[in-house]
């Protein structure tokens, strides 16, 4: 037979659970998630590294005879691009600078909109 005190404890526990569920559901999502801020320099450096690496990968593939359509497209959009050593290095620097600027601007704008 169940005693009255254990029955009261069971009711209190179930009431506490229901109260905590209601409190949790009444919270807004914005209160639960912190505001995420991006580091502009970190994103800029990441874009710069990936941009330069992509130019290097396309150039090495172009030297082996692959990706000819990408090589002609790179030559159209990058005035200094060629499959020579200095053309590849110059295009890597150009892609790194563009990636740095665009990555910085994307993170900076994101942080402005989050605030």
Secondary structure by P-SEA (a helix, b strand, c coil): cccaaaaaaaaaaaaaaaaaaaaaaaccccccccbbbbcaaaaaaaaaaaaaaaaaaaaaaaaaccaaaaaaaaaaccccccccaaaaaaaaaaaaaaaaaaaaaaaaaaaaaac
